[in-house]
Amino acid sequence: NAGVTQTPKFRILKIGQSMTLQCTQDMNHNYMYWYRQDPGMGLKLIYYSVGAGITDKGEVPNGYNVSRSTTEDFPLRLELAAPSQTSVYFCASSDLEKLFFGSGTQLSVL
Amino acid sequence: ELKVEQNPLFLSMQEGKNYTIYCNYSTTSDRLYWYRQDPGKSLESLFVLLSNGAVKQEGRLMASLDTKARLSTLHITAAVHDLSATYFCAVDISRGGATNKLIFGTGTLLAVQP
């Protein structure tokens, strides 16, 4: 039972670098989400997707891009990383009853 | 602006005591979720409340939803140390829960002392 798998678990970036956070789910869920969690705070929705080929912005989309070419995968791309993007990133999928979260990616931008 | 506010933000309680965490939200919604997060871990789903008046219980935790008051409560009965964690409420702002688009509260850090 893999569920929602995120890679990498940890990453350090330099300012201005780019990277892609990978997320894959094996539950055949149409709905997928990216959240970020800053220290001591709740989760903020970055982007979400209601199915392959369909994505939409959440609360804090600036500085990020997403794509959804398959049902299983929902990668999050950071272009020109900034210190403000230092956070823990969670991917989730949903069966419209509840969200299932991945284990998170801890990202530091220095 | 949509707000989801929890109080208290921090709760230190003794084992065996009862307490309630409150979640207020500022928009119309009939779906509310409670999650638990242990330090450095992901989020674990506790309750899904799908209608006004919904009440769910699991062990020492009981959650309720009043959509008219835009209020949910998480009641802890006879707390034990294992309940120490951060608890989040989250409101589904999509119409009819069509996209499960959740807005999270800031969390309540619960510390249960022996």
Interface residues (C-beta under 8 A of the other chain):
Chain A: Y31 Y33 Y35 G40 M41 G42 L43 K44 L45 Y48 V50 G58 E59 F90 S94 L96 E97 K98 L99 F100 F101 G102 S103 G104
Chain B: V4 Y33 K41 S42 L43 S45 V48 F88 A90 G97 A98 T99 N100 K101 L102 I103 F104 G105 T106 G107
